[in-house]
Amino acid sequence: MIENYSQLKKEFLEIKENIVLRDYTTMGVGGVADLFYIASDVVNLSKIIHMAITLKIPYFIIGGGSNVLISDSGFPGLVVINKTSNILRIPDSSQLIVDSGVTINRLMSKIVQEGLTGIEFVAGIPGTVGGAVYGNIGAWGQEISSFIQEVTILHPPKSQITETQIIRHKVSWLEYEYRASKLKKLYKNLPPETQRPVVLTVKFGLAPASNDDILKRIQECQSKRSHLPKGKSCGCIFKNPERNPEKSAGAYIDKCHLKKTKVGDAFVSPIHANYIINRGNARATEIRELIEKVRHTVNNQHGINLEEELEYVGRW
Ligand SMILES: Cc1cc2nc3c(=O)[nH]c(=O)nc-3n(C[C@H](O)[C@H](O)[C@H](O)COP(=O)(O)OP(=O)(O)OC[C@H]3O[C@@H](n4cnc5c(N)ncnc54)[C@H](O)[C@@H]3O)c2cc1C
């Protein structure tokens, strides 16, 4: 493997070694990545993933790091931070083609500038378009998948005799469900050596509207978030078992009196029971232990099996 690492480093001189990943996640945890690369455009992103596949180096892509819990042991391979940033409006249309590394925040500025409406409800959610497509982010009863038309994906080879392919898929290919896509269903929590598809670009179908109205809606969505817990977190830990707010994951956790429960520096937020906050130097193992504790308690007391929205990354 050392030889393969050297070969990759020869091709990509900006690769760094032994970088601590906690600085690239909103939870503020995660050990060291053997190799670390920041991809600033889609060509480089595709090239480095392609080469990692060829050299059989495990790889993992991080956008905003807002929905991952990275192991204290880090990642045994290449971690790519996705900073691809192009946004293109298709002329005479209401469609945007957006690189997967574009942040939700920047996408919001762009829709105001272009006078395109539809996805304002995601305003204030951290992360990138790639993470949003992977996890079908949503808020206030709406989901991003309703506005996605196509995605371009780099697929690793399916067998020894096939090649890496870049394919443009219609949205139906992603088989969207609540907080899940086909990609998330197939690849969530798999071991580091799993070769995963990488979303390169996304086509959104929006509608024309006045810039002021769009900005107003974005500001309304942002201000509705002001009551959410502050601090280092991944947002909601568990998916809601039902849409009914009285049967949300947070409501069950609250009914079990688990708010403020802690393991090390990790604690269940007293403001929103489905948030776990790292108040300092929590370790990934402590956060995971707390997640398990919450899940078991809710299961014992209410017979509900909560499923994580976030994903465990690295070697556990
Ligand atoms: C304070 C806070 C509030 C939040 N509120 C909400 C909310 O209201 N609604 C909601 O739905 N979510 C919410 N989240 C969760 C999170 O922001 C979203 O899931 C976000 O879309 C994750 O994007 P990311 O770029 O940070 O993904 P990451 O955490 O970097 O990655 C998550 C997964 O996506 C994969 N991935 C990322 N980019 C790509 C790509 N280009 N190709 C293939 N796979 C990729 C990663 O490999 C990983 O498996 C919140 C999080 C926080 C911290």
The ligand as a Tripos MOL2 file, in Angstrom:
@<TRIPOS>MOLECULE
LIG
   53    58     1     0     0
SMALL
NO_CHARGES

@<TRIPOS>ATOM
      1 C1        -26.5940   22.0810   12.7830 C.3       1 LIG1
      2 C2        -27.0530   21.1090   11.7290 C.ar      1 LIG1
      3 C3        -28.3490   21.1850   11.2380 C.ar      1 LIG1
      4 C4        -28.7920   20.2880   10.2540 C.ar      1 LIG1
      5 N1        -30.0700   20.4000    9.7940 N.ar      1 LIG1
      6 C5        -30.5080   19.5410    8.8430 C.ar      1 LIG1
      7 C6        -31.8460   19.6410    8.3420 C.ar      1 LIG1
      8 O1        -32.6250   20.5120    8.7280 O.2       1 LIG1
      9 N2        -32.2520   18.7490    7.4030 N.ar      1 LIG1
     10 C7        -31.4220   17.7720    6.9250 C.ar      1 LIG1
     11 O2        -31.8570   16.9970    6.0660 O.2       1 LIG1
     12 N3        -30.1410   17.6570    7.3700 N.ar      1 LIG1
     13 C8        -29.6710   18.5060    8.3150 C.ar      1 LIG1
     14 N4        -28.3920   18.3920    8.7910 N.ar      1 LIG1
     15 C9        -27.5320   17.2800    8.3110 C.3       1 LIG1
     16 C10       -26.5250   17.6560    7.2040 C.3       1 LIG1
     17 O3        -26.3040   19.0330    7.1670 O.3       1 LIG1
     18 C11       -26.9740   17.1900    5.8300 C.3       1 LIG1
     19 O4        -27.1280   15.8040    5.8230 O.3       1 LIG1
     20 C12       -25.9810   17.6060    4.7280 C.3       1 LIG1
     21 O5        -26.6000   17.4960    3.4940 O.3       1 LIG1
     22 C13       -24.7170   16.7840    4.6690 C.3       1 LIG1
     23 O6        -23.8960   17.3450    3.6520 O.3       1 LIG1
     24 P1        -22.3320   17.3450    3.7930 P.3       1 LIG1
     25 O7        -21.7620   17.9480    2.5790 O.co2     1 LIG1
     26 O8        -21.9360   17.9560    5.0860 O.co2     1 LIG1
     27 O9        -22.0730   15.7770    3.8050 O.3       1 LIG1
     28 P2        -20.9160   15.0160    4.5950 P.3       1 LIG1
     29 O10       -21.2470   14.9950    6.0370 O.co2     1 LIG1
     30 O11       -19.6060   15.5240    4.1890 O.co2     1 LIG1
     31 O12       -21.1230   13.5500    4.0000 O.3       1 LIG1
     32 C14       -22.2950   12.8160    4.3040 C.3       1 LIG1
     33 C15       -22.3390   11.5940    3.3780 C.3       1 LIG1
     34 O13       -22.5260   12.0630    2.0400 O.3       1 LIG1
     35 C16       -21.4950   11.5460    1.2170 C.3       1 LIG1
     36 N5        -21.1770   12.5270    0.1940 N.ar      1 LIG1
     37 C17       -20.8930   13.8390    0.3610 C.ar      1 LIG1
     38 N6        -20.6260   14.3950   -0.8350 N.ar      1 LIG1
     39 C18       -20.7350   13.4140   -1.7490 C.ar      1 LIG1
     40 C19       -20.5630   13.3570   -3.1610 C.ar      1 LIG1
     41 N7        -20.2110   14.4160   -3.8780 N.pl3     1 LIG1
     42 N8        -20.7580   12.1710   -3.7790 N.ar      1 LIG1
     43 C20       -21.1020   11.0660   -3.0810 C.ar      1 LIG1
     44 N9        -21.2690   11.0610   -1.7490 N.ar      1 LIG1
     45 C21       -21.0920   12.2250   -1.0960 C.ar      1 LIG1
     46 C22       -20.3140   11.3390    2.1570 C.3       1 LIG1
     47 O14       -19.3580   10.4590    1.5910 O.3       1 LIG1
     48 C23       -21.0360   10.7950    3.3640 C.3       1 LIG1
     49 O15       -21.3250    9.4450    3.1490 O.3       1 LIG1
     50 C24       -27.9180   19.2850    9.7620 C.ar      1 LIG1
     51 C25       -26.6030   19.2230   10.2500 C.ar      1 LIG1
     52 C26       -26.1710   20.1260   11.2190 C.ar      1 LIG1
     53 C27       -24.7530   20.0570   11.7010 C.3       1 LIG1
@<TRIPOS>BOND
     1     1     2 1
     2     2     3 ar
     3     2    52 ar
     4     3     4 ar
     5     4     5 ar
     6     4    50 ar
     7     5     6 ar
     8     6     7 ar
     9     6    13 1
    10     7     8 2
    11     7     9 ar
    12     9    10 ar
    13    10    11 2
    14    10    12 ar
    15    12    13 ar
    16    13    14 ar
    17    14    15 1
    18    14    50 ar
    19    15    16 1
    20    16    17 1
    21    16    18 1
    22    18    19 1
    23    18    20 1
    24    20    21 1
    25    20    22 1
    26    22    23 1
    27    23    24 1
    28    24    25 2
    29    24    26 1
    30    24    27 1
    31    27    28 1
    32    28    29 2
    33    28    30 1
    34    28    31 1
    35    31    32 1
    36    32    33 1
    37    33    34 1
    38    33    48 1
    39    34    35 1
    40    35    36 1
    41    35    46 1
    42    36    37 ar
    43    36    45 ar
    44    37    38 ar
    45    38    39 ar
    46    39    40 ar
    47    39    45 ar
    48    40    41 1
    49    40    42 ar
    50    42    43 ar
    51    43    44 ar
    52    44    45 ar
    53    46    47 1
    54    46    48 1
    55    48    49 1
    56    50    51 ar
    57    51    52 ar
    58    52    53 1
@<TRIPOS>SUBSTRUCTURE
     1 LIG1         1 GROUP 0 **** ****
